[in-house]
Amino acid sequence: MNNKKRDRLEVIFDIFKIIRDHHNSIKPTPLLRYSNLSSSSFSDYCAELRAKGFIKDIADDKGRKYITLTDKGFKYLEKYKLILGLIDEFEL
């Protein structure tokens, strides 16, 4: 697997992990800060992940926007951890 692809998968994993670790509900600005991406890269990732059904936007009763993981996003986290376990186990 080429490094660019791996890096992209890692970035997605990190975004999902940040959302999950914030009780599956985080505002876009803190997520951007924690993800350590440029705002344009962050926007691109979020747009793609929304379009593919991994994350969704929700609003509270005051209209504040939050980003949450969908079931598909949680599945990605599980599968990615499985892959990391295999890589570790086989020392790849």
Secondary structure, DSSP 8 states (H G I E B T S, - for coil): --HHHHHHHHHHHHHHHHHHHTTT-B-HHHHHHHHT--HHHHHHHHHHHHHTTSEEEEE-TT--EEEEE-HHHHHHHHHHHHHHHHHHHTT-
